[in-house]
Amino acid sequence: MDDAIAMTGGEPGDAFLHKYGRRAANRILTDWANRSLNLWQMVSTTMVLSAGVSTYALPDDCLDVTEVQFRDDSSGDNVDLTMGRLSRSEYASLSNKETEGRPSSYVVLRELDNARIIVWPTPDTSSAEALYYWYIQKNQDVTSAAENIGVPDRFLPAFVAGMAYELGKVRPTVDGGKLQYLKQEYMDLLMRAQNEDRERTPTRIYPDLSGYWR
């Protein structure tokens, strides 16, 4: 917080500015989650399936699901089979949602307070195994100006610049020119961090076969 205040210039921050800064920090982290897929927010876990049950609650800190595999361990080995994601409209168009079998598709319902996943077909007694999936984890809220922010070091320069830009909006000593400079500095550092925050793998293009998983 102190570094961000220093970037805006002027007098040290008062209690109002620190309180505003905590709210601004949460807005920045939420905006980052909306802008792109941040690798440090990716979490993998498993979910046990039950025969005859198609809808399951996702973790409270889940923003969205990115990949899902049906994990078959009936042979004693964990064999992961990729599942295809359906849109809500695609799921709604399924003529028999009660069909039972090995799940091959899923739809994610992102709701106001939580998220749910529906698998299709509904697991039967022979396919009530587990899901192995990756999801985007929500950042914990910032509640104190002295709190360590849950972002990797490579994003700290962008976070400080973003805080300076947000604080500059409410500091009377920051004029329009200065505010524009803070915004540009923030956007440049954020783009640099996001360009670095990527997987170093070859680009592969696959056909969309989701229609064949229904």
C-alpha positions as CSV (number, residue, x, y, z in Angstrom):
1,M,0.0,0.0,0.0
2,D,2.8,2.5,0.9
3,D,4.5,1.9,-2.4
4,A,1.3,2.6,-4.3
5,I,0.6,5.8,-2.3
6,A,4.2,6.9,-3.0
7,M,3.6,6.5,-6.7
8,T,0.7,8.9,-6.6
9,G,2.8,11.6,-4.8
10,G,1.5,14.0,-2.2
11,E,1.0,13.5,1.5
12,P,1.0,10.0,3.2
13,G,-2.3,8.2,3.1
14,D,-4.9,8.6,5.8
15,A,-7.4,6.1,7.2
16,F,-9.9,6.7,4.4
17,L,-7.3,6.0,1.7
18,H,-6.2,2.8,3.4
19,K,-9.8,1.6,3.7
20,Y,-10.4,2.5,0.0
21,G,-7.2,0.8,-0.9
22,R,-8.4,-2.6,0.6
23,R,-11.5,-2.4,-1.5
24,A,-9.5,-1.4,-4.6
25,A,-7.2,-4.4,-4.1
26,N,-10.1,-6.8,-4.2
27,R,-11.4,-5.1,-7.3
28,I,-8.1,-5.5,-9.0
29,L,-7.8,-9.2,-8.2
30,T,-11.4,-9.8,-9.4
31,D,-10.6,-7.9,-12.6
32,W,-7.5,-10.0,-13.2
33,A,-9.6,-13.2,-12.9
34,N,-12.1,-11.8,-15.4
35,R,-9.3,-10.7,-17.9
36,S,-7.4,-14.0,-18.3
37,L,-6.5,-17.4,-17.0
38,N,-3.9,-16.9,-14.3
39,L,-1.8,-20.0,-13.8
40,W,-1.3,-19.5,-10.1
41,Q,-5.1,-19.7,-9.6
42,M,-5.3,-23.2,-11.2
43,V,-6.1,-26.0,-8.8
44,S,-6.6,-29.7,-9.5
45,T,-8.7,-32.0,-7.4
46,T,-11.0,-35.1,-7.6
47,M,-14.7,-35.6,-7.0
48,V,-16.3,-39.0,-6.2
49,L,-19.3,-39.8,-8.3
50,S,-22.4,-41.6,-7.1
51,A,-24.7,-43.9,-9.1
52,G,-27.9,-42.1,-10.2
53,V,-26.6,-38.6,-9.3
54,S,-25.7,-36.2,-12.1
55,T,-25.4,-32.8,-10.3
56,Y,-22.5,-32.0,-7.9
57,A,-21.5,-28.9,-6.0
58,L,-18.1,-27.4,-6.8
59,P,-15.8,-25.9,-4.1
60,D,-16.8,-22.6,-2.7
61,D,-13.7,-20.9,-4.1
62,C,-14.3,-22.2,-7.7
63,L,-14.8,-19.5,-10.3
64,D,-14.9,-21.9,-13.3
65,V,-13.8,-25.4,-14.5
66,T,-11.3,-25.6,-17.3
67,E,-10.7,-29.4,-17.8
68,V,-12.5,-32.5,-16.7
69,Q,-11.5,-36.2,-17.0
70,F,-13.5,-39.3,-16.0
71,R,-11.2,-41.3,-13.8
72,D,-11.7,-45.0,-14.1
73,D,-9.9,-47.1,-11.5
74,S,-11.9,-50.3,-11.9
75,S,-8.7,-52.1,-13.1
76,G,-6.7,-50.8,-10.2
77,D,-5.0,-48.1,-12.4
78,N,-6.2,-44.6,-12.6
79,V,-7.2,-44.1,-16.3
80,D,-8.3,-40.6,-17.1
81,L,-10.7,-40.2,-20.1
82,T,-11.3,-36.6,-21.4
83,M,-14.8,-35.3,-21.1
84,G,-16.4,-32.7,-23.4
85,R,-17.9,-29.5,-22.1
86,L,-21.4,-28.5,-23.1
87,S,-23.0,-25.1,-23.1
88,R,-26.3,-24.7,-21.2
89,S,-28.3,-24.6,-24.4
90,E,-26.6,-27.8,-25.6
91,Y,-27.3,-29.6,-22.3
92,A,-30.9,-28.3,-22.4
93,S,-31.4,-29.8,-25.9
94,L,-30.5,-33.3,-24.8
95,S,-33.6,-35.3,-25.2
96,N,-33.0,-37.7,-22.3
97,K,-31.1,-36.2,-19.5
98,E,-31.7,-39.3,-17.3
99,T,-29.7,-41.6,-19.5
100,E,-27.3,-43.6,-17.4
101,G,-23.8,-44.8,-18.4
102,R,-20.2,-43.6,-18.2
103,P,-20.2,-39.8,-18.2
104,S,-18.6,-38.3,-21.3
105,S,-19.9,-34.7,-21.1
106,Y,-20.4,-32.0,-18.5
107,V,-21.9,-28.5,-18.1
108,V,-20.9,-26.0,-15.5
109,L,-23.5,-23.8,-13.9
110,R,-21.9,-20.6,-12.6
111,E,-24.4,-19.1,-10.1
112,L,-24.5,-16.2,-7.8
113,D,-22.9,-17.7,-4.7
114,N,-21.4,-21.0,-6.0
115,A,-21.0,-23.2,-9.0
116,R,-22.3,-26.7,-9.9
117,I,-21.3,-29.3,-12.4
118,I,-23.7,-31.7,-14.2
119,V,-22.3,-34.8,-15.8
120,W,-23.9,-36.7,-18.6
121,P,-24.8,-39.5,-19.0
122,T,-25.7,-39.9,-15.3
123,P,-23.3,-42.4,-13.7
124,D,-24.7,-45.9,-13.3
125,T,-23.6,-48.6,-10.8
126,S,-20.7,-49.6,-13.0
127,S,-19.4,-46.1,-13.7
128,A,-19.7,-44.4,-10.3
129,E,-16.0,-43.7,-10.2
130,A,-14.5,-40.1,-9.9
131,L,-13.8,-36.9,-11.8
132,Y,-10.4,-35.4,-12.0
133,Y,-10.6,-31.7,-12.9
134,W,-8.9,-28.4,-12.9
135,Y,-10.6,-25.2,-11.7
136,I,-9.9,-21.5,-11.4
137,Q,-9.6,-20.6,-7.7
138,K,-11.0,-17.3,-6.4
139,N,-8.5,-15.1,-4.6
140,Q,-9.1,-14.5,-0.9
141,D,-10.4,-11.0,-0.1
142,V,-7.9,-8.5,1.2
143,T,-9.0,-7.4,4.7
144,S,-5.9,-5.5,6.0
145,A,-3.5,-3.0,4.5
146,A,-0.7,-4.9,6.1
147,E,-1.8,-8.2,4.6
148,N,0.4,-10.1,2.1
149,I,-1.4,-10.3,-1.3
150,G,-1.9,-13.7,-2.7
151,V,-0.2,-13.1,-6.0
152,P,3.2,-14.4,-7.3
153,D,6.2,-12.0,-7.3
154,R,6.1,-11.6,-11.1
155,F,2.7,-9.8,-10.7
156,L,3.7,-7.6,-7.8
157,P,4.9,-4.6,-10.0
158,A,1.6,-4.7,-11.9
159,F,-0.4,-4.9,-8.6
160,V,1.4,-1.9,-7.1
161,A,0.9,0.1,-10.3
162,G,-2.8,-0.9,-10.3
163,M,-3.2,0.2,-6.7
164,A,-1.5,3.5,-7.5
165,Y,-3.9,4.1,-10.4
166,E,-7.0,3.2,-8.2
167,L,-5.8,5.4,-5.3
168,G,-5.0,8.2,-7.8
169,K,-8.7,8.4,-8.7
170,V,-9.6,9.6,-5.2
171,R,-6.5,11.7,-4.4
172,P,-7.1,15.4,-5.0
173,T,-3.4,16.0,-5.7
174,V,-3.5,13.7,-8.8
175,D,-4.5,15.6,-11.9
176,G,-5.7,14.1,-15.2
177,G,-2.3,13.8,-16.8
178,K,-0.8,12.0,-13.8
179,L,-3.8,9.7,-13.6
180,Q,-3.4,8.8,-17.3
181,Y,0.3,8.1,-16.7
182,L,-0.5,5.8,-13.8
183,K,-3.1,3.9,-15.9
184,Q,-0.7,3.4,-18.8
185,E,2.1,2.2,-16.4
186,Y,-0.4,-0.2,-14.9
187,M,-1.6,-1.6,-18.2
188,D,2.0,-2.0,-19.5
189,L,3.1,-3.9,-16.4
190,L,0.0,-6.1,-16.4
191,M,0.4,-7.0,-20.0
192,R,4.1,-7.9,-19.4
193,A,3.2,-10.1,-16.4
194,Q,0.3,-11.8,-18.3
195,N,2.6,-12.5,-21.3
196,E,5.1,-14.2,-19.0
197,D,2.4,-16.1,-17.1
198,R,1.8,-18.8,-19.7
199,E,2.6,-22.5,-20.3
200,R,5.6,-23.1,-22.5
201,T,4.1,-25.8,-24.7
202,P,3.6,-26.1,-28.5
203,T,0.4,-24.8,-30.0
204,R,-1.9,-27.6,-31.1
205,I,-5.2,-27.2,-32.9
206,Y,-7.9,-29.8,-32.4
207,P,-11.3,-30.1,-34.0
208,D,-14.4,-29.5,-31.9
209,L,-15.8,-33.0,-31.3
210,S,-18.2,-32.0,-28.4
211,G,-21.1,-33.0,-30.6
212,Y,-19.9,-36.6,-30.6
213,W,-19.8,-36.8,-26.8
214,R,-23.6,-36.4,-26.5
